[in-house]
Amino acid sequence: MTASMTFRQAGLTPAEAAAMLTRRRPVSRSNPAAIRSYAEAMRQGRWVLNGMPIILSRSGVLLDGLQRLEACMAAGVPFPTFIAENVADDVLHTIDQQRRRSFAGVLEARGIRHARAVQAMLAKLIHYDDGRLGRDGVAAPSWARMERALAANPDIAAAAAASLSEVDTTLPEPVRTPLLFMGRRAAPGAMAQLLAVVADPDRHPLTEPGVLLRHEIDRGREDGAARLAPGRLLALSILALNATGRGTALRRLAWTGGAPGRPADPYPRLEGYAGLGETRLPAAVPVPEAIPTQESGSALRWAIESIDPARAEAYLRHNTRNRRIVQAHVNAIARDIVAGRWMVNAQPICFAADGTLLNGQHRLMAVILADGAIEVPVIRGLEPAAQATYDLHAKRSPEFGPALESFGDRALVSAMANLLWRRELRPPGARHAKATAAEIRDIVCNHPRLLELRSFGRKMIDHGRASVMGYGAYVIERSDPVRGPDFLRALETGAELATGHPILALRRQLQRLRRDKVPQEDQLAALLGGWERYRGRAGR
């Protein structure tokens, strides 16, 4: 299978990208956000050759790389990449199914403590600088901008650690951490005083800003409806810190924000705080008209390797700065290896020039767990900076192969198949695991009625999740092919049923559970329980 697969390094021009895009699959979709992000990096000369290839099948179909190619055309400049050709057409469902990284995962791999708190604080501080904090629907800052902010403000990580080590936690962490960073820069004395007053308000007059802030916090604790959102509480905290720094007594602490029927008040500015500095994109740098392809003496090397447990262990010894291991993901890959579902899909295991493992730790650990061997491309000699770029693109939904590409609702069918796997096929001990892409494809192929019942799930969306209703209908039909369809038709319409009929009661129960947003397990239990009661009644 792998003998004909080839890798090459290239500098793809917009014209070449356009030619490759003519080979895209008809059902492939563009991701505008990913394209904008990639194009921006290409125009700014920040695109990193990270080893992830453009993948072309043996029949010439573009299997992976759509967003990068469209970004190249949008940017109007060439970009360096690898191209994998002659890849088996039937590996499509395995591409990009691994767990995506978060920016916090990248920070963890660098050894930064409290990575999630650091990421959340960076987002708030950047939105504060932009004047967008407190607004609804604001997109998260780009990874590149958070990278620049962290590099320009190395004390951010220390502020997160200090916040999480605070003995008094009256102020919630999502508010306390950015406030502590801003306050220690702007007015460290006032910051310490405010925290002390909030921690022990009874020792201070009622007009002390920290006392008023504590009252707002306590009011939210006593009445959930009065609990302030983090953005609003941070705004009040900034107002209290400003007043503390000025030594001003307050009669009330208020910020109306974007109240209905009136324009939004500007978000409070902390006096003396200068912000993170310029974290927006720098001016564009010249991009060369052509990017040289690999020369014979280049440090970049690639090959298809057979990796057994011994080699996997050796490679993992170079895993010095990667993200945390997700055991469920390792287990899922191992199941595919043991079941013979592993397929070489041209997505490589990557090493930096200094030998550090950049990408692929979950696959290597799965090889050890499965006590098997896999064939996989391996690329060596990449820049260490490539590690932060993996898995930034939009994760594709599972693919089912050319024979099943014409149907819609892929995400719904995948969710129904995953329910079947969890209830009927999940191995012992895999409590929170999900089916792999290969397992989902096998389920869809072996249970074609799932495809047909997705329409029932959509029709019953007011009575339960579409995946629950679709899979539940499949279980019901399998258990009784004669009475099951009649039950489902009556459940769908409720027509011509006498008052007090159990199906009418079930419809009301399902609608109530749907409104209450109960877990899907409870919805499914109610549906199947109602079916069993109906069967028992009909059998009497």
C-alpha positions in Angstrom: 0.0 0.0 0.0 2.8 2.4 0.9 5.2 1.5 -1.9 3.8 4.1 -4.3 3.3 6.9 -1.8 5.7 9.8 -2.5 6.6 12.9 -0.6 8.1 16.1 -2.0 8.8 19.6 -0.8 7.6 22.4 -3.0 6.9 26.1 -3.1 3.3 26.2 -4.3 2.3 29.3 -6.3 -1.2 30.7 -6.4 -1.5 29.3 -10.0 -0.4 25.8 -8.9 -2.8 26.0 -6.0 -5.7 26.9 -8.3 -4.8 23.9 -10.5 -4.8 21.6 -7.5 -8.2 22.9 -6.4 -9.8 21.7 -9.6 -9.2 18.2 -8.2 -11.2 18.8 -5.0 -14.0 16.5 -4.0 -17.4 17.8 -4.8 -18.6 17.5 -1.2 -15.5 19.3 0.3 -16.3 22.6 2.1 -14.3 25.7 2.5 -13.7 27.1 6.0 -13.6 31.0 5.7 -12.1 31.5 9.1 -9.2 29.1 8.5 -8.6 30.5 5.0 -8.3 34.1 6.4 -6.0 33.0 9.2 -3.7 31.0 6.8 -3.7 33.8 4.2 -2.7 36.3 6.8 0.2 34.2 7.8 1.3 33.7 4.2 1.1 37.4 3.4 3.1 38.3 6.5 5.8 35.7 5.8 4.9 33.8 9.0 3.9 30.6 7.4 5.9 27.7 8.9 6.7 24.5 7.1 5.4 22.0 9.6 5.5 18.7 7.7 1.7 18.5 7.2 1.3 17.7 3.5 -1.1 18.5 0.8 -2.5 15.0 0.1 -3.4 13.8 -3.4 -4.9 10.3 -4.0 -3.8 7.8 -6.5 -6.6 8.9 -8.8 -5.5 12.5 -8.4 -8.2 13.7 -6.0 -7.4 16.3 -3.4 -7.9 14.6 -0.1 -6.4 17.2 2.2 -5.2 20.8 1.9 -8.2 22.6 0.6 -8.0 25.5 3.1 -4.3 26.0 2.6 -4.6 26.1 -1.2 -7.5 28.5 -1.1 -5.5 30.7 1.4 -2.6 30.7 -1.1 -4.9 32.0 -3.8 -6.4 34.6 -1.4 -2.9 35.8 -0.2 -1.5 35.9 -3.8 1.9 34.6 -2.7 3.6 31.2 -2.8 4.0 29.1 0.4 6.2 26.2 1.3 4.6 22.8 1.9 5.0 19.1 1.5 3.0 17.2 -1.1 2.0 13.6 -0.6 1.0 11.8 -3.8 -0.3 8.4 -4.7 -2.1 8.0 -1.4 -4.8 5.4 -1.3 -8.2 6.9 -2.0 -9.9 5.1 0.9 -7.9 6.7 3.7 -10.0 9.9 3.6 -12.0 9.0 6.7 -8.8 8.8 8.8 -7.4 12.3 8.0 -7.6 14.9 10.8 -9.4 12.7 13.2 -6.8 13.1 16.0 -7.5 15.3 18.9 -7.0 19.0 18.1 -4.7 21.1 20.3 -5.7 24.2 22.1 -3.5 27.2 22.7 -3.4 26.1 26.3 -2.0 22.7 25.1 0.8 24.5 23.2 1.6 26.4 26.4 1.6 23.2 28.4 4.0 21.6 26.0 6.4 24.6 26.6 6.3 23.9 30.4 4.2 27.0 31.2 2.2 26.4 34.4 -1.5 27.1 34.7 -1.8 27.2 30.9 -5.6 27.4 30.7 -5.7 30.3 33.1 -2.9 32.0 31.1 -4.9 31.5 27.9 -8.1 32.8 29.4 -6.3 35.9 30.8 -4.6 36.6 27.5 -7.9 36.6 25.8 -9.5 39.0 28.3 -6.5 41.4 28.3 -6.4 41.6 24.5 -10.2 42.2 24.4 -9.7 44.9 27.0 -7.0 46.6 25.0 -9.3 46.5 21.9 -12.2 47.9 23.8 -14.3 44.8 23.2 -14.4 43.2 26.6 -17.9 42.8 27.9 -19.5 42.6 24.5 -21.3 39.6 23.2 -20.2 37.5 20.3 -16.6 38.7 20.2 -14.3 36.1 18.6 -11.3 34.8 20.5 -8.0 36.4 19.7 -5.8 34.6 17.2 -3.1 32.3 18.5 -0.5 34.5 16.7 -1.7 37.5 18.6 -1.7 35.7 22.0 1.8 34.5 21.1 3.0 38.1 20.6 1.3 39.3 23.8 2.9 36.6 25.9 6.3 37.2 24.4 6.0 41.0 25.1 4.6 40.5 28.6 6.5 37.6 30.2 5.0 38.4 33.6 1.6 37.2 32.5 2.4 33.6 33.5 3.7 34.8 36.9 0.5 36.7 37.5 -1.6 33.6 36.8 0.5 31.6 39.2 0.1 34.3 41.9 -3.6 34.5 41.4 -4.0 30.7 41.7 -2.0 30.7 44.9 -4.1 33.4 46.6 -5.4 32.1 49.9 -8.6 34.2 49.7 -10.6 33.3 46.6 -13.6 35.6 47.1 -13.1 37.0 43.6 -13.6 34.2 41.1 -10.5 33.2 39.3 -11.6 34.4 35.8 -11.9 37.9 37.3 -9.1 37.8 39.9 -6.3 36.7 37.5 -6.6 39.5 34.9 -7.3 42.0 37.6 -4.3 41.0 39.6 -2.1 41.4 36.5 -3.5 44.8 35.6 -3.6 46.1 39.1 0.0 45.1 40.0 1.2 47.0 36.9 -1.0 50.1 37.5 -1.2 50.4 41.3 0.2 47.6 43.3 -0.5 49.2 46.6 -4.1 49.8 45.7 -4.4 46.3 44.4 -3.2 44.8 47.6 -5.6 47.0 49.6 -8.6 46.1 47.5 -8.0 42.4 47.9 -7.6 42.8 51.6 -10.8 44.7 51.9 -12.7 42.2 49.8 -11.4 39.4 51.9 -12.4 41.0 55.2 -15.1 43.7 54.6 -16.4 43.8 58.2 -13.4 45.8 59.3 -14.0 48.6 56.9 -16.6 51.3 56.4 -19.5 50.7 54.0 -18.3 53.4 51.6 -15.0 51.5 51.0 -14.9 50.4 47.4 -13.8 46.9 48.3 -16.7 46.5 50.7 -19.2 47.5 47.9 -17.5 45.0 45.6 -17.8 42.3 48.2 -21.5 43.0 48.6 -22.0 42.5 44.8 -20.2 39.2 45.0 -22.1 38.0 48.0 -25.4 39.0 46.4 -24.7 36.7 43.5 -23.8 33.9 45.8 -27.1 34.2 47.7 -29.2 34.6 44.6 -28.2 32.8 41.4 -30.2 35.2 39.3 -28.2 38.1 40.6 -24.8 36.5 39.9 -22.7 38.7 37.7 -21.0 37.4 34.6 -17.2 37.5 34.8 -16.9 40.4 32.3 -19.4 42.5 34.3 -17.7 41.6 37.7 -14.3 42.6 36.2 -15.8 45.9 35.2 -17.0 46.6 38.8 -13.6 45.4 40.1 -11.8 47.9 37.9 -14.1 50.7 39.1 -13.4 49.7 42.7 -9.7 49.6 42.1 -9.7 53.1 40.6 -11.6 54.4 43.6 -9.2 52.6 46.0 -6.2 54.1 44.3 -7.7 57.6 44.5 -8.8 57.1 48.1 -12.4 57.9 47.1 -15.3 56.8 49.2 -18.3 55.4 47.2 -22.0 55.2 47.9 -22.6 52.7 45.2 -20.7 50.6 42.7 -22.4 50.3 39.3 -21.7 49.8 35.6 -24.7 49.4 33.3 -22.9 47.9 30.3 -25.1 47.1 27.4 -28.5 47.3 29.1 -31.5 46.6 26.8 -32.9 49.7 25.1 -29.8 51.9 25.7 -26.4 52.1 24.2 -23.6 50.2 25.9 -21.5 52.1 28.4 -17.8 52.1 27.6 -15.9 49.4 29.5 -14.1 50.9 32.5 -10.5 51.8 32.0 -8.0 51.1 34.8 -6.1 54.2 35.6 -2.4 53.9 35.2 -2.6 50.6 33.2 -0.9 50.9 29.8 -2.1 47.7 28.3 -0.1 44.8 26.8 1.6 47.0 24.2 1.2 46.6 20.5 0.1 43.0 19.9 -1.6 43.5 16.5 0.0 42.2 13.3 3.3 43.9 12.4 3.7 45.6 9.1 3.9 43.1 6.2 7.4 41.8 5.3 8.5 41.1 1.8 7.7 37.6 0.5 10.0 36.1 -2.1 8.5 35.5 -5.5 9.6 31.9 -5.4 10.4 29.4 -2.6 13.2 26.9 -3.4 12.3 23.2 -3.3 14.4 20.8 -1.4 18.0 20.3 -2.5 19.9 17.1 -2.1 21.9 18.6 0.8 18.9 19.9 2.7 18.6 18.9 6.4 14.9 18.0 5.8 14.5 14.2 5.4 11.4 12.0 5.1 10.6 8.4 4.7 7.9 5.8 5.2 8.8 3.8 8.3 7.5 0.7 10.0 7.2 1.6 13.7 7.0 -1.2 16.2 6.8 -0.8 20.0 10.6 -0.7 20.5 11.0 2.1 17.9 8.0 3.9 19.4 9.6 3.9 22.8 12.8 5.2 21.4 11.0 8.0 19.6 9.0 8.9 22.7 12.3 9.5 24.6 12.6 12.6 22.5 9.1 13.8 23.5 10.3 16.6 25.7 7.8 19.4 25.1 4.6 18.1 23.8 1.0 18.4 25.0 -0.6 16.2 27.6 -1.5 12.7 26.7 -5.2 11.9 26.3 -5.5 8.3 27.1 -8.9 7.9 25.5 -7.3 9.0 22.2 -4.4 6.6 22.6 -6.9 3.8 23.3 -8.9 4.6 20.2 -5.9 4.5 17.9 -4.8 1.2 19.6 -8.2 -0.3 18.9 -7.8 0.5 15.2 -4.3 -1.0 15.1 -5.5 -4.2 16.9 -8.5 -4.5 14.7 -6.5 -4.0 11.5 -8.1 -0.7 10.7 -4.9 1.4 10.7 -4.4 3.0 7.4 -1.4 5.0 6.1 -2.9 8.4 5.4 0.2 10.5 4.7 0.0 12.5 7.9 3.5 12.3 9.3 5.2 12.0 12.6 7.5 15.0 12.8 10.8 15.7 14.4 12.7 19.0 14.8 16.2 19.5 13.6 17.5 18.9 17.1 15.7 15.6 17.3 12.7 16.8 19.4 9.4 15.0 18.7 7.0 17.6 17.5 3.9 15.6 16.6 2.7 12.0 16.8 3.0 11.1 20.5 -0.5 9.6 20.6 0.2 7.3 17.7 3.5 6.2 19.2 1.9 5.4 22.5 -0.9 3.5 20.7 1.7 1.3 19.0 3.0 0.4 22.4 -0.4 -0.2 23.9 -1.5 -2.4 20.9 1.8 -4.2 20.8 1.7 -3.9 17.1 3.4 -2.1 14.3 2.2 0.7 11.9 3.6 2.2 8.7 3.7 6.0 8.8 5.6 8.8 7.1 8.3 10.4 9.3 9.8 13.8 8.6 12.9 15.1 10.3 14.7 18.5 10.3 11.7 20.8 10.9 11.9 24.1 12.8 10.9 23.8 16.4 8.4 26.6 15.8 6.3 24.2 13.7 5.0 22.5 16.9 2.6 25.4 17.7 1.0 25.2 14.2 -0.4 21.6 14.3 -4.1 21.1 14.3 -5.0 24.7 13.8 -7.2 23.9 10.8 -10.9 23.1 11.2 -11.5 19.5 12.2 -13.4 17.6 9.5 -16.4 15.5 10.3 -16.0 11.8 9.7 -15.9 10.6 6.1 -17.7 7.4 5.0 -16.1 6.8 1.6 -17.2 7.3 -2.0 -20.1 4.9 -1.8 -21.8 6.9 0.9 -20.8 10.4 0.0 -24.2 11.4 -1.5 -26.2 11.4 1.7 -26.5 14.5 4.0 -26.4 14.9 7.7 -22.9 13.4 8.2 -22.6 14.9 11.6 -26.0 13.5 12.7 -25.3 10.0 11.3 -21.9 10.1 13.0 -23.6 10.9 16.4 -26.1 8.1 15.9 -23.3 5.7 15.1 -21.4 6.8 18.1 -24.4 6.1 20.3 -24.7 2.6 18.9 -21.0 2.1 19.5 -21.2 3.3 23.1 -24.2 1.2 23.9 -23.4 -2.0 21.9 -19.8 -2.2 20.9 -17.7 -0.2 23.4 -14.9 -2.2 25.0 -15.0 -2.8 28.8 -13.3 0.0 30.7 -13.6 2.7 28.0 -16.1 4.8 29.9 -15.8 8.1 28.2 -14.3 7.0 24.9 -15.8 7.7 21.5 -15.7 5.6 18.4 -12.9 6.2 16.0 -13.5 7.4 12.5 -12.9 3.9 11.2 -15.3 2.4 13.7 -18.0 4.9 12.7 -17.5 4.1 9.1 -17.9 0.3 9.8 -21.0 0.9 11.8 -22.6 3.0 9.0 -21.7 0.3 6.5 -23.0 -2.5 8.7 -26.2 -0.7 9.8 -27.5 1.1 6.7 -30.9 1.7 8.3 -29.2 4.4 10.5 -28.9 6.5 7.3 -32.6 6.2 6.6 -33.7 7.0 10.2 -31.8 10.3 10.4 -34.9 11.9 8.9 -37.0 10.6 11.8 -34.5 12.1 14.2 -34.7 15.5 12.5 -38.5 15.4 12.5 -38.6 14.7 16.3 -36.1 17.5 17.2 -38.7 19.0 19.6 -38.9 15.7 21.5 -35.2 15.0 21.9 -31.8 15.3 20.3 -31.9 14.2 16.7 -29.2 11.6 17.3 -31.1 10.1 20.3 -34.4 9.9 18.4 -32.7 8.5 15.3 -30.7 5.8 17.1 -33.7 5.1 19.4 -35.9 4.5 16.4 -33.3 2.1 15.1 -33.3 0.1 18.3 -37.1 0.0 18.4 -37.3 -1.2 14.8 -34.7 -3.9 15.4 -36.5 -5.2 18.5 -39.9 -5.5 16.7 -39.9 -5.0 12.9 -43.8 -5.3 12.9 -45.0 -3.1 15.8 -41.9 -0.8 15.9 -42.7 1.2 12.7 -46.4 1.6 13.9 -45.2 2.9 17.3 -42.8 5.4 15.6 -45.5 6.7 13.3 -47.8 7.3 16.2 -45.0 8.9 18.3 -44.2 11.2 15.4 -47.7 12.6 14.9 -49.8 11.7 18.0 -52.8 11.5 15.7 -55.9 9.5 16.4 -54.7 8.5 19.9 -57.3 8.4 22.7 -56.8 10.6 25.7 -54.5 8.9 28.2 -52.8 6.8 25.5 -49.2 6.0 26.7 -47.7 7.3 23.5 -49.3 10.7 24.2 -47.9 10.6 27.7 -44.5 9.7 26.2 -44.6 12.6 23.8 -45.2 15.0 26.7 -42.5 13.4 28.8 -39.9 13.7 25.9 -40.9 17.3 25.2 -40.4 18.2 28.9 -37.0 16.5 29.0 -36.0 18.3 25.9 -37.0 21.7 27.4 -35.1 20.8 30.6 -32.0 19.9 28.5 -31.4 16.7 30.3 -28.5 14.5 29.2 -29.0 12.4 26.1 -28.7 9.2 28.1 -31.9 10.2 30.0 -33.7 11.1 26.8 -32.8 7.7 25.3 -33.9 5.9 28.5 -37.2 7.7 28.4 -37.8 6.8 24.8 -36.9 3.2 25.1 -38.8 2.9 28.4 -41.9 4.3 26.7 -41.5 1.7 23.9 -41.3 -1.2 26.4 -44.4 0.0 28.2 -46.2 0.2 24.8 -45.1 -3.3 23.9 -46.2 -4.7 27.2 -49.6 -3.0 26.8 -50.0 -4.2 23.3 -49.1 -7.8 24.2 -51.8 -8.1 26.8 
